[in-house]
Amino acid sequence: NISYNEKPEISFNYTHNVTAIWKAIHVYDELYNYDGNLVCDILPTIERGLIDGAQRIKYLRTLNPENGWGDADSALDWLWQVYRAFVEHEDCTIEVWK
């Protein structure tokens, strides 16, 4: 889960089964290890990851989890939702629940 601990509180949740996809587009650390940091600090990395993911979607699909829980297409859709919320609230602090 990723949520804001300041107003407004928005919560995002996506399966950890797509770790290989997050790592391939270099956003894993920002999504899972940035507890307590400001949203604005990770926005550039998330944006680069989205661009990279769009350009390499065919490769990312080869990393889809075998168990069918999550896939590259829905992972990037989810990341777009997170990015849009982060742009609107870039001064908020990130709270990561593992």
N, C-alpha and C positions, 0 to 999 in steps of 0.2 A: 504494500500500500504506500502511496505517496499522498500526503495531505498537507494543507497549509495549517500552521498552528496560530495564525493570525486571521483576522476577519478579511474576507469571508473564508470559511473553512470548506474546502473542496477535497473530496477523496477520490483517488484513482487506484484501481487494482487490476493487475494483469498477471497471468500465470508466469511463474519463474521458469517454466519449461523452455522458454525462448532465450535463455541465457546466451546461447551460441550466436543468436541473431543480434542481441544487444552488444555483445563483444565485437562482432564483425563490423558494426557501424560505430563502435567506440563510444557507446553511451552507457554501458553497464555500470561503471563506477558512479556516474552522475545519478543514475536511477536508484542505486542501492547503497551507496556509501557517502551520501552528501547530507546526512542528518544534521540539522542545525545551521546549515549554510543558507545564504540568500538565493532565491530563484534566479536573480539577474546574473549570478556567478556561473550558472550552468547553461543559460540560454544559448550562447554561441555553440557550445558542444552539441546540444540537442538539435539545433538548426543544421549543423554540419552533418549530423547523423541522419536526419531526415533526407537531406539532399543525397547523401551517399546511398541510403537505402532505396530511394527512388531510382537512382542510376544503376543499382546492382540488384534489383528485385529478383531477377532470375536466379542469381547465385544464392541470395538469401532464402529462396524457396527450397533449395537443396538442404538447408539447415533446419527445416521444419521438424519439430519433434515427432518421433515415430509413434508416440502414444496418441497423437492427434489433439493434444491439449495445447492450443495456440498454433499460430502459423505466421509467416512473414507478413502476409497482407494485413491480417487483423492487428498484428503487433505494430506495424507502421501507422495504421489508422488510429490505434490507441495513442501512439506517441504524438500524432498530430493533435489529438484532443488535449493531451497534457501540455504540449507546446503552446497552443492557443490560450489556454488558461494561464500559463506562466507569463505570457506576453502581457496579459491584462493585469496581472498581479505580481510583477517582477520584484517588488520590494518585500514580499512575504518570505518567511523562513520555511524551509522544507523540514518535514517530519517524516521519517521513513520507519515503517513497521516491518519487521522481518519475522 
